Amino acid sequence: MKLLFDQNLSHRLVVALSDIFPDAAHVRDRNMERAADATIWDFAGTNGYTIVSKDGDFHQRSFLHGPPPKVVWLRMGNCSSEQIAEALRRNAVQLFAFERDPDAALLVL
């Protein structure tokens, strides 16, 4: 599963989750740390990424446009990167099922 972490999440998640999500990337790794949501959306859709974000804008975009790309919306409030990594690990089965579902556009964690 190719996760693309939005700029509102730490780039350190890529390394922290590399054992379970080895194809993950951060927008910073793709020179998009200041890119508009539309640019990130197009890049993710074209390159097979699922966007992971705390930003509600991607939630709205998923309803307007549908997949690809898919969106994982983290509704976790103020928390550490370690807590985010743990939540993604804890929900890995659900994440992989979401990836396989061709009709799924949004997963809220």
C-alpha positions as CSV (number, residue, x, y, z in Angstrom):
1,M,0.0,0.0,0.0
2,K,1.4,3.3,-1.1
3,L,0.7,6.0,1.5
4,L,1.4,9.6,0.9
5,F,1.6,11.6,4.1
6,D,0.3,15.2,3.8
7,Q,2.4,18.1,5.1
8,N,0.4,18.3,8.3
9,L,2.0,15.0,9.3
10,S,5.6,14.3,10.2
11,H,7.9,13.1,7.5
12,R,9.3,10.7,10.1
13,L,6.2,8.5,9.7
14,V,7.7,7.2,6.5
15,V,10.7,5.6,8.3
16,A,8.6,4.6,11.4
17,L,6.2,2.6,9.2
18,S,8.6,1.3,6.6
19,D,8.3,-2.2,7.8
20,I,4.5,-2.4,7.2
21,F,4.1,0.3,4.5
22,P,7.5,0.2,2.6
23,D,6.2,2.3,-0.3
24,A,5.0,5.2,1.8
25,A,6.3,8.7,1.1
26,H,5.8,12.2,2.5
27,V,4.9,15.2,0.3
28,R,8.2,16.6,1.3
29,D,10.0,13.7,-0.4
30,R,8.2,14.5,-3.6
31,N,9.0,18.3,-3.4
32,M,5.4,19.1,-2.7
33,E,5.6,20.4,0.9
34,R,4.0,23.7,-0.2
35,A,1.9,22.3,-3.0
36,A,-1.8,23.0,-3.3
37,D,-4.2,20.3,-2.3
38,A,-5.2,19.9,-6.0
39,T,-1.6,19.2,-7.0
40,I,-1.1,16.6,-4.2
41,W,-4.5,15.0,-5.2
42,D,-3.4,14.8,-8.9
43,F,0.0,13.4,-8.0
44,A,-1.4,10.8,-5.6
45,G,-4.1,9.7,-8.1
46,T,-1.6,9.4,-11.0
47,N,1.0,7.5,-9.0
48,G,-1.2,5.1,-7.0
49,Y,-0.9,6.7,-3.6
50,T,-3.5,6.9,-0.8
51,I,-3.4,10.3,0.8
52,V,-3.1,10.3,4.6
53,S,-4.0,13.6,6.2
54,K,-5.5,15.4,9.1
55,D,-6.8,18.0,6.7
56,G,-10.6,18.0,6.1
57,D,-10.1,19.4,2.6
58,F,-9.1,16.0,1.3
59,H,-12.2,14.5,3.0
60,Q,-14.3,17.0,1.0
61,R,-12.3,16.4,-2.2
62,S,-12.9,12.6,-1.9
63,F,-16.7,13.2,-1.8
64,L,-16.6,15.6,-4.8
65,H,-14.3,13.6,-7.0
66,G,-14.2,10.0,-5.7
67,P,-11.1,7.8,-6.1
68,P,-8.4,7.7,-7.2
69,P,-6.8,8.6,-5.0
70,K,-8.2,7.2,-1.9
71,V,-8.0,9.2,1.4
72,V,-7.3,8.2,4.9
73,W,-8.6,11.0,7.1
74,L,-7.0,11.0,10.6
75,R,-9.5,12.5,13.1
76,M,-7.2,12.1,16.0
77,G,-6.9,15.7,17.3
78,N,-3.7,16.9,18.8
79,C,-1.4,13.9,19.1
80,S,2.2,12.8,18.5
81,S,3.7,11.1,15.5
82,E,4.2,8.0,17.6
83,Q,0.4,7.9,18.3
84,I,-0.3,8.3,14.6
85,A,2.1,5.5,13.7
86,E,0.5,3.3,16.4
87,A,-3.0,4.0,15.1
88,L,-2.0,3.1,11.5
89,R,-0.4,-0.1,12.7
90,R,-3.4,-1.0,14.8
91,N,-5.6,-0.4,11.8
92,A,-3.4,-2.1,9.2
93,V,-5.9,-4.8,8.3
94,Q,-8.6,-2.2,7.8
95,L,-6.2,-0.1,5.7
96,F,-5.4,-3.0,3.4
97,A,-9.1,-3.9,3.0
98,F,-9.8,-0.3,2.2
99,E,-7.1,-0.4,-0.5
100,R,-8.6,-3.5,-2.1
101,D,-12.2,-2.1,-2.2
102,P,-12.6,-0.5,-5.6
103,D,-15.6,1.5,-4.4
104,A,-14.1,2.9,-1.2
105,A,-13.0,6.5,-1.3
106,L,-12.5,7.6,2.3
107,L,-11.5,5.9,5.5
108,V,-11.8,7.8,8.7
109,L,-9.5,6.8,11.6
